[in-house]
Structure formats: structure tokens, C-alpha cells
Amino acid sequence: MITVNQLIESGIFDEADRQDCLWVESGLGWLKVHTTLPIENIDGDTIMNLPAGAKLFLQKYCNLVQQNGVASESIEGLSQSFKSDSTESLLIQLAQSLIPEYFISVRFIPKYQQWNYKEKGGGYYG
């Protein structure tokens, strides 16, 4: 479990609360699945040892997921807001830009082909 002090000491947030801790833990879970970062346990030591790009990712992750993909832009008194169709695709783009050396873009999952199975009990699928 990550504490507020650990978030502040790691440089992820200047000010934080308990909910920020939960968001960061969720972001670490995302990084654990989608990157090669050495995230064994989700705790204070983990966030202290992250590279700067991963810490920036966690900041942006918290904002992006809380907003559910809503983005806004203001220029000289004019503003516009839009909602992205996929928060996941925005997170992937963010990870590719901030931590490209750790991001896993393609995963290969081996699949045995059905004609390689040996016959059991009268059929090839038993």
C-alpha cells in the first residue's frame, strides 16, 4: 500500500490524498501489465525506484482516468472539450511517448494447432 508521504517524496505529486494513492496503485498495475518495468510489488519502494518517465505517466494516468478521457483546450478566451472513445488507447499513446523503452507494444501468445493434438478416446479434441 502506498502512502501520501511516499507519493510526495517520490515527486509524483506535490500534494496528495488517500484517493491519489489508490489512483497511483491502479496506474502501477497498468504499468505492470503493459511494460517491462521491474514492478514486483506495489509499494513505496517501487515508486521511489521508477524512472522519471514512469512517474510522469502515473501523474497523467491519474488525470486521464479520473476525467474518463475528457480533454479540453483553451486559446484566447475560446475553449473546446471533447471525449475520447478509448481511455486505453490514450494510455497506450502516453506510455509510448513517456516510457518507450519499457512499453510492450506486441505480445506473442503461443497457440497449439489442433492437428498437433494426439488422438484420445476416438477424437482429436478429447
N, C-alpha and C positions, 0 to 999 in steps of 0.2 A: 504494500500500500504506500502510495506517495503522499507526502505531507506538503502543506502550504509552504513551509520553510524550504523544503527541498526544491520546489518549483522556483522559488525566488532565488535561492543560492545558485541554481543551475543556469540562471539567466533566461529562462523561458518566458517568465512574466515578471514585471516589476512589482505588481500586486496580484494576489491570488486569493481564492477562497476554496472551500471544500469541493464545490462543483467543478472548478477548474482542474482539481486533482483527478476527478473522475473522467473528465474530457481527455486529459493527457494520458491517463491509463488506457482509455479507449484508443487513442492515437498510437500508443506504443503497441497495442495489439494489432493494429493495422500494419504498422511497420514490421512487426514480427512475421506476419504472413506474406507481405509483398516485397520485402527486401532481404538482403544478406547481412544486415546489421547484426552484431552479436548480442541479441536480446534473449537471454536465458530466462531471467525472472523480471517481472515488472516491479521495480522498487527504486528507491532513491539513488542507489549506486548506478543503476542502469542509465538514468537520465543525466547524471553527472558526467558519464563517460561517452555520451553521444557526440558525434561531430556537430559543428555549428549548423550545417545544412539540415540535419535531422531535428535540431532544436527549433529552427525556423519553421520546418514542416509542421511540428507539433503546435506552434502558435497559430499558423494558418489553418491547420486541421480543426482546431477548436472553433475558430471563427466560421469556417465554411460549414461545418456540420451543424452548428447552432443556427445558422441562417438558412439551412436547408437548401443551399445553392442559390440564394437570392444575392444578386450583386447590384451595386448602384454606382453611379458615376455623376459627378457634378463639375460643370465647366461654366464659369462666369454667370452664376445665378441660375443656370438651367440644370436640371437633373433628370436622370432616367434610371429606372430599375428594371431588372429582368431576372427571370428564374431559369436556371439551367435544368435540363431534363435529367441529368445524371450527376449526382454528387460524386459517385465513384469515379467517373471519367475525369472530373475536375481534380480529385485527389491523385489520380494517376499522373495527370499533367504536372501537378505540383511536385510530386515525388521525382518525376523525370527531370524537372528543372533544378530542384534543390539538392538532390542526392542521386545523381545519375549513376555514379559508380557502384551504388548499393542496390539500385532498383532492379527487380526481376521482371523483365518485360514478357518473357515467354516461359512457360513451364511445360516440360515434357512428362507425360504420364504414360508409362508403358502399358500396352494392352496386348493380351494374348489373343491370337487369332483363333477362331473357332475350329479351324481344320487341324490345329496342332493338338487338340484335346484327344486323349485316348478313349477308346470305346469302353463304356461301363454299363452294364446292365441292359444291353440291347440298343443303346442310343449314344449319340455323341455329346449330349448335354447333361447326362445323369450324374 
